[in-house]
Amino acid sequence: MGWGNKAIEIRSVDTGHLDGVFMHKKAQKLKFLCERNDKVFFSSAKGGGACQIYFMTLNKPGLSNW
């Protein structure tokens, strides 16, 4: 089982530094919703009008990844 060939890279506007990468096992059409504090939110449309919300926590210097 592996990841697909599509990913979303989150980069700093000021430096271009890679802050995070969002990957999903199935290729989906993802829509950027918003960024709040250290989280980025996306939605994916599913059949029948349903959608699923994803969020990603960005790595911040000095914080531990648990």
Distance bins in CASP14 RR format, pairs under 12 A and 6 or more apart:
PFRMAT RR
TARGET T0000
AUTHOR 0000-0000-0000
RMODE 2
METHOD distances of the structure
MODEL  1
1 25 1 0 0 1 0 0 0 0 0 0 0
1 26 0 0 0 0 0 1 0 0 0 0 0
2 23 0 0 0 0 1 0 0 0 0 0 0
2 24 0 0 0 0 0 1 0 0 0 0 0
2 25 1 0 0 1 0 0 0 0 0 0 0
2 26 0 0 0 0 0 1 0 0 0 0 0
3 21 0 0 0 0 1 0 0 0 0 0 0
3 22 0 0 0 0 0 1 0 0 0 0 0
3 23 1 0 1 0 0 0 0 0 0 0 0
3 24 1 0 0 1 0 0 0 0 0 0 0
3 25 1 0 0 1 0 0 0 0 0 0 0
3 26 0 0 0 0 1 0 0 0 0 0 0
3 27 0 0 0 0 0 1 0 0 0 0 0
4 22 0 0 0 0 0 1 0 0 0 0 0
4 23 1 0 0 1 0 0 0 0 0 0 0
4 24 1 0 0 1 0 0 0 0 0 0 0
4 25 1 0 0 1 0 0 0 0 0 0 0
4 26 1 0 0 1 0 0 0 0 0 0 0
4 27 1 0 0 1 0 0 0 0 0 0 0
4 28 0 0 0 0 0 1 0 0 0 0 0
5 23 0 0 0 0 1 0 0 0 0 0 0
5 24 0 0 0 0 0 1 0 0 0 0 0
5 25 0 0 0 0 0 1 0 0 0 0 0
5 26 0 0 0 0 0 1 0 0 0 0 0
5 27 1 0 0 1 0 0 0 0 0 0 0
6 21 0 0 0 0 0 1 0 0 0 0 0
6 22 0 0 0 0 1 0 0 0 0 0 0
6 23 1 0 0 1 0 0 0 0 0 0 0
6 24 1 0 0 1 0 0 0 0 0 0 0
6 25 0 0 0 0 0 1 0 0 0 0 0
6 26 0 0 0 0 1 0 0 0 0 0 0
6 27 1 0 1 0 0 0 0 0 0 0 0
6 28 0 0 0 0 1 0 0 0 0 0 0
6 29 0 0 0 0 1 0 0 0 0 0 0
6 30 0 0 0 0 1 0 0 0 0 0 0
6 44 0 0 0 0 0 1 0 0 0 0 0
7 18 0 0 0 0 0 1 0 0 0 0 0
7 20 0 0 0 0 1 0 0 0 0 0 0
7 21 1 0 1 0 0 0 0 0 0 0 0
7 22 1 0 0 1 0 0 0 0 0 0 0
7 23 1 0 1 0 0 0 0 0 0 0 0
7 24 0 0 0 0 1 0 0 0 0 0 0
7 25 0 0 0 0 0 1 0 0 0 0 0
7 27 0 0 0 0 0 1 0 0 0 0 0
7 28 0 0 0 0 0 1 0 0 0 0 0
7 30 0 0 0 0 0 1 0 0 0 0 0
7 42 0 0 0 0 0 1 0 0 0 0 0
7 56 0 0 0 0 0 1 0 0 0 0 0
8 18 0 0 0 0 0 1 0 0 0 0 0
8 19 0 0 0 0 0 1 0 0 0 0 0
8 20 0 0 0 0 1 0 0 0 0 0 0
8 21 1 0 0 1 0 0 0 0 0 0 0
8 22 1 0 1 0 0 0 0 0 0 0 0
8 23 1 0 0 1 0 0 0 0 0 0 0
8 24 0 0 0 0 1 0 0 0 0 0 0
8 27 0 0 0 0 0 1 0 0 0 0 0
8 28 0 0 0 0 0 1 0 0 0 0 0
8 29 0 0 0 0 0 1 0 0 0 0 0
8 30 1 0 0 1 0 0 0 0 0 0 0
8 31 0 0 0 0 0 1 0 0 0 0 0
8 32 0 0 0 0 1 0 0 0 0 0 0
8 40 0 0 0 0 1 0 0 0 0 0 0
8 41 0 0 0 0 0 1 0 0 0 0 0
8 42 1 0 0 1 0 0 0 0 0 0 0
8 44 0 0 0 0 0 1 0 0 0 0 0
8 54 0 0 0 0 1 0 0 0 0 0 0
8 56 0 0 0 0 1 0 0 0 0 0 0
9 16 0 0 0 0 1 0 0 0 0 0 0
9 17 0 0 0 0 0 1 0 0 0 0 0
9 18 1 0 0 1 0 0 0 0 0 0 0
9 19 0 0 0 0 1 0 0 0 0 0 0
9 20 1 0 0 1 0 0 0 0 0 0 0
9 21 1 0 1 0 0 0 0 0 0 0 0
9 22 0 0 0 0 1 0 0 0 0 0 0
9 23 0 0 0 0 1 0 0 0 0 0 0
9 40 0 0 0 0 0 1 0 0 0 0 0
9 56 0 0 0 0 0 1 0 0 0 0 0
9 58 0 0 0 0 0 1 0 0 0 0 0
10 16 0 0 0 0 0 1 0 0 0 0 0
10 17 0 0 0 0 1 0 0 0 0 0 0
10 18 1 0 0 1 0 0 0 0 0 0 0
10 19 1 0 1 0 0 0 0 0 0 0 0
10 20 1 0 1 0 0 0 0 0 0 0 0
10 21 1 0 0 1 0 0 0 0 0 0 0
10 22 1 0 0 1 0 0 0 0 0 0 0
10 23 0 0 0 0 0 1 0 0 0 0 0
10 32 0 0 0 0 1 0 0 0 0 0 0
10 35 0 0 0 0 1 0 0 0 0 0 0
10 38 0 0 0 0 0 1 0 0 0 0 0
10 39 0 0 0 0 0 1 0 0 0 0 0
10 40 1 0 1 0 0 0 0 0 0 0 0
10 41 0 0 0 0 0 1 0 0 0 0 0
10 42 0 0 0 0 0 1 0 0 0 0 0
10 55 0 0 0 0 0 1 0 0 0 0 0
10 56 1 0 0 1 0 0 0 0 0 0 0
10 57 0 0 0 0 0 1 0 0 0 0 0
10 58 1 0 0 1 0 0 0 0 0 0 0
10 59 0 0 0 0 1 0 0 0 0 0 0
11 17 1 0 0 1 0 0 0 0 0 0 0
11 18 1 0 1 0 0 0 0 0 0 0 0
11 19 1 0 0 1 0 0 0 0 0 0 0
11 20 0 0 0 0 1 0 0 0 0 0 0
11 21 0 0 0 0 1 0 0 0 0 0 0
11 40 0 0 0 0 0 1 0 0 0 0 0
11 58 0 0 0 0 0 1 0 0 0 0 0
12 18 0 0 0 0 1 0 0 0 0 0 0
12 19 1 0 1 0 0 0 0 0 0 0 0
12 20 0 0 0 0 0 1 0 0 0 0 0
12 35 0 0 0 0 0 1 0 0 0 0 0
12 58 0 0 0 0 1 0 0 0 0 0 0
12 59 0 0 0 0 0 1 0 0 0 0 0
12 60 0 0 0 0 0 1 0 0 0 0 0
12 61 0 0 0 0 0 1 0 0 0 0 0
13 19 0 0 0 0 0 1 0 0 0 0 0
13 35 0 0 0 0 0 1 0 0 0 0 0
15 61 0 0 0 0 0 1 0 0 0 0 0
17 58 0 0 0 0 0 1 0 0 0 0 0
17 59 0 0 0 0 0 1 0 0 0 0 0
17 60 0 0 0 0 0 1 0 0 0 0 0
17 61 0 0 0 0 0 1 0 0 0 0 0
18 58 0 0 0 0 0 1 0 0 0 0 0
18 59 0 0 0 0 1 0 0 0 0 0 0
19 35 0 0 0 0 0 1 0 0 0 0 0
19 38 0 0 0 0 1 0 0 0 0 0 0
19 39 0 0 0 0 0 1 0 0 0 0 0
19 40 0 0 0 0 1 0 0 0 0 0 0
19 56 0 0 0 0 1 0 0 0 0 0 0
19 57 0 0 0 0 0 1 0 0 0 0 0
19 58 1 0 1 0 0 0 0 0 0 0 0
19 59 1 0 0 1 0 0 0 0 0 0 0
19 60 0 0 0 0 1 0 0 0 0 0 0
19 61 0 0 0 0 0 1 0 0 0 0 0
20 38 0 0 0 0 0 1 0 0 0 0 0
20 39 0 0 0 0 0 1 0 0 0 0 0
20 40 0 0 0 0 1 0 0 0 0 0 0
20 56 1 0 0 1 0 0 0 0 0 0 0
20 57 0 0 0 0 1 0 0 0 0 0 0
20 58 1 0 0 1 0 0 0 0 0 0 0
20 59 1 0 0 1 0 0 0 0 0 0 0
20 60 0 0 0 0 0 1 0 0 0 0 0
20 65 0 0 0 0 0 1 0 0 0 0 0
21 40 0 0 0 0 0 1 0 0 0 0 0
21 56 0 0 0 0 1 0 0 0 0 0 0
21 58 0 0 0 0 0 1 0 0 0 0 0
21 59 0 0 0 0 0 1 0 0 0 0 0
22 28 0 0 0 0 0 1 0 0 0 0 0
22 30 1 0 0 1 0 0 0 0 0 0 0
22 32 0 0 0 0 0 1 0 0 0 0 0
22 39 0 0 0 0 0 1 0 0 0 0 0
22 40 1 0 0 1 0 0 0 0 0 0 0
22 41 0 0 0 0 0 1 0 0 0 0 0
22 42 1 0 0 1 0 0 0 0 0 0 0
22 44 0 0 0 0 0 1 0 0 0 0 0
22 54 1 0 0 1 0 0 0 0 0 0 0
22 55 0 0 0 0 1 0 0 0 0 0 0
22 56 1 0 1 0 0 0 0 0 0 0 0
22 57 0 0 0 0 0 1 0 0 0 0 0
22 58 0 0 0 0 0 1 0 0 0 0 0
23 30 0 0 0 0 0 1 0 0 0 0 0
23 42 0 0 0 0 0 1 0 0 0 0 0
23 54 0 0 0 0 0 1 0 0 0 0 0
23 56 0 0 0 0 1 0 0 0 0 0 0
24 30 1 0 0 1 0 0 0 0 0 0 0
24 42 0 0 0 0 1 0 0 0 0 0 0
24 44 1 0 0 1 0 0 0 0 0 0 0
24 52 0 0 0 0 0 1 0 0 0 0 0
24 54 1 0 0 1 0 0 0 0 0 0 0
24 56 0 0 0 0 0 1 0 0 0 0 0
26 44 0 0 0 0 1 0 0 0 0 0 0
26 46 0 0 0 0 0 1 0 0 0 0 0
26 52 0 0 0 0 0 1 0 0 0 0 0
27 44 0 0 0 0 0 1 0 0 0 0 0
28 42 0 0 0 0 1 0 0 0 0 0 0
28 43 0 0 0 0 1 0 0 0 0 0 0
28 44 1 0 1 0 0 0 0 0 0 0 0
28 45 0 0 0 0 1 0 0 0 0 0 0
28 46 0 0 0 0 1 0 0 0 0 0 0
28 47 0 0 0 0 0 1 0 0 0 0 0
28 51 0 0 0 0 0 1 0 0 0 0 0
28 52 0 0 0 0 1 0 0 0 0 0 0
28 54 0 0 0 0 1 0 0 0 0 0 0
29 42 0 0 0 0 0 1 0 0 0 0 0
29 43 0 0 0 0 1 0 0 0 0 0 0
29 44 1 0 0 1 0 0 0 0 0 0 0
29 45 1 0 0 1 0 0 0 0 0 0 0
29 46 0 0 0 0 0 1 0 0 0 0 0
29 47 0 0 0 0 0 1 0 0 0 0 0
29 51 0 0 0 0 0 1 0 0 0 0 0
29 52 0 0 0 0 0 1 0 0 0 0 0
30 40 0 0 0 0 0 1 0 0 0 0 0
30 41 0 0 0 0 0 1 0 0 0 0 0
30 42 1 0 1 0 0 0 0 0 0 0 0
30 43 1 0 0 1 0 0 0 0 0 0 0
30 44 1 0 1 0 0 0 0 0 0 0 0
30 45 0 0 0 0 1 0 0 0 0 0 0
30 46 0 0 0 0 0 1 0 0 0 0 0
30 51 0 0 0 0 0 1 0 0 0 0 0
30 52 0 0 0 0 1 0 0 0 0 0 0
30 53 0 0 0 0 0 1 0 0 0 0 0
30 54 1 0 0 1 0 0 0 0 0 0 0
30 55 0 0 0 0 0 1 0 0 0 0 0
30 56 0 0 0 0 0 1 0 0 0 0 0
31 40 0 0 0 0 0 1 0 0 0 0 0
31 41 0 0 0 0 1 0 0 0 0 0 0
31 42 1 0 0 1 0 0 0 0 0 0 0
31 43 1 0 1 0 0 0 0 0 0 0 0
31 44 1 0 0 1 0 0 0 0 0 0 0
31 45 1 0 0 1 0 0 0 0 0 0 0
31 51 0 0 0 0 1 0 0 0 0 0 0
31 52 0 0 0 0 0 1 0 0 0 0 0
31 53 0 0 0 0 0 1 0 0 0 0 0
31 54 0 0 0 0 0 1 0 0 0 0 0
32 40 1 0 0 1 0 0 0 0 0 0 0
32 41 1 0 0 1 0 0 0 0 0 0 0
32 42 1 0 1 0 0 0 0 0 0 0 0
32 43 0 0 0 0 1 0 0 0 0 0 0
32 44 0 0 0 0 0 1 0 0 0 0 0
32 53 0 0 0 0 0 1 0 0 0 0 0
32 54 0 0 0 0 0 1 0 0 0 0 0
32 55 0 0 0 0 0 1 0 0 0 0 0
32 56 0 0 0 0 0 1 0 0 0 0 0
33 39 0 0 0 0 0 1 0 0 0 0 0
33 40 0 0 0 0 1 0 0 0 0 0 0
33 41 1 0 1 0 0 0 0 0 0 0 0
33 42 1 0 0 1 0 0 0 0 0 0 0
33 43 1 0 1 0 0 0 0 0 0 0 0
33 44 0 0 0 0 0 1 0 0 0 0 0
33 51 0 0 0 0 0 1 0 0 0 0 0
33 52 0 0 0 0 0 1 0 0 0 0 0
33 53 1 0 0 1 0 0 0 0 0 0 0
33 54 0 0 0 0 1 0 0 0 0 0 0
33 55 0 0 0 0 1 0 0 0 0 0 0
33 56 0 0 0 0 0 1 0 0 0 0 0
34 40 1 0 0 1 0 0 0 0 0 0 0
34 41 1 0 1 0 0 0 0 0 0 0 0
34 42 0 0 0 0 1 0 0 0 0 0 0
34 43 0 0 0 0 0 1 0 0 0 0 0
34 53 0 0 0 0 0 1 0 0 0 0 0
34 55 0 0 0 0 1 0 0 0 0 0 0
35 41 1 0 0 1 0 0 0 0 0 0 0
35 42 0 0 0 0 0 1 0 0 0 0 0
35 55 0 0 0 0 1 0 0 0 0 0 0
35 56 0 0 0 0 1 0 0 0 0 0 0
35 57 0 0 0 0 0 1 0 0 0 0 0
35 58 0 0 0 0 1 0 0 0 0 0 0
36 55 0 0 0 0 1 0 0 0 0 0 0
36 56 0 0 0 0 0 1 0 0 0 0 0
36 57 0 0 0 0 0 1 0 0 0 0 0
36 58 0 0 0 0 0 1 0 0 0 0 0
37 55 0 0 0 0 0 1 0 0 0 0 0
37 57 0 0 0 0 1 0 0 0 0 0 0
37 58 0 0 0 0 1 0 0 0 0 0 0
37 60 0 0 0 0 1 0 0 0 0 0 0
38 55 0 0 0 0 0 1 0 0 0 0 0
38 56 0 0 0 0 1 0 0 0 0 0 0
38 57 1 0 1 0 0 0 0 0 0 0 0
38 58 1 0 1 0 0 0 0 0 0 0 0
38 59 0 0 0 0 1 0 0 0 0 0 0
38 60 1 0 1 0 0 0 0 0 0 0 0
38 61 0 0 0 0 0 1 0 0 0 0 0
38 62 0 0 0 0 0 1 0 0 0 0 0
38 63 0 0 0 0 1 0 0 0 0 0 0
39 53 0 0 0 0 0 1 0 0 0 0 0
39 54 0 0 0 0 0 1 0 0 0 0 0
39 55 1 0 1 0 0 0 0 0 0 0 0
39 56 1 0 0 1 0 0 0 0 0 0 0
39 57 1 0 1 0 0 0 0 0 0 0 0
39 58 1 0 0 1 0 0 0 0 0 0 0
39 59 0 0 0 0 0 1 0 0 0 0 0
39 60 0 0 0 0 0 1 0 0 0 0 0
40 53 0 0 0 0 0 1 0 0 0 0 0
40 54 0 0 0 0 1 0 0 0 0 0 0
40 55 1 0 0 1 0 0 0 0 0 0 0
40 56 1 0 1 0 0 0 0 0 0 0 0
40 57 0 0 0 0 1 0 0 0 0 0 0
40 58 1 0 0 1 0 0 0 0 0 0 0
40 59 0 0 0 0 0 1 0 0 0 0 0
41 51 0 0 0 0 0 1 0 0 0 0 0
41 52 0 0 0 0 0 1 0 0 0 0 0
41 53 1 0 0 1 0 0 0 0 0 0 0
41 54 1 0 0 1 0 0 0 0 0 0 0
41 55 1 0 1 0 0 0 0 0 0 0 0
41 56 0 0 0 0 1 0 0 0 0 0 0
41 57 0 0 0 0 0 1 0 0 0 0 0
41 58 0 0 0 0 0 1 0 0 0 0 0
42 51 0 0 0 0 0 1 0 0 0 0 0
42 52 0 0 0 0 1 0 0 0 0 0 0
42 53 1 0 0 1 0 0 0 0 0 0 0
42 54 1 0 1 0 0 0 0 0 0 0 0
42 55 1 0 0 1 0 0 0 0 0 0 0
42 56 1 0 0 1 0 0 0 0 0 0 0
43 49 0 0 0 0 0 1 0 0 0 0 0
43 50 0 0 0 0 0 1 0 0 0 0 0
43 51 1 0 1 0 0 0 0 0 0 0 0
43 52 1 0 0 1 0 0 0 0 0 0 0
43 53 1 0 1 0 0 0 0 0 0 0 0
43 54 1 0 0 1 0 0 0 0 0 0 0
43 55 0 0 0 0 0 1 0 0 0 0 0
44 50 0 0 0 0 1 0 0 0 0 0 0
44 51 1 0 0 1 0 0 0 0 0 0 0
44 52 1 0 1 0 0 0 0 0 0 0 0
44 53 0 0 0 0 1 0 0 0 0 0 0
44 54 1 0 0 1 0 0 0 0 0 0 0
45 51 1 0 1 0 0 0 0 0 0 0 0
45 52 0 0 0 0 1 0 0 0 0 0 0
45 53 0 0 0 0 0 1 0 0 0 0 0
46 52 1 0 0 1 0 0 0 0 0 0 0
46 53 0 0 0 0 0 1 0 0 0 0 0
57 63 0 0 0 0 1 0 0 0 0 0 0
57 65 0 0 0 0 1 0 0 0 0 0 0
57 66 0 0 0 0 0 1 0 0 0 0 0
58 65 0 0 0 0 0 1 0 0 0 0 0
59 65 1 0 0 1 0 0 0 0 0 0 0
END
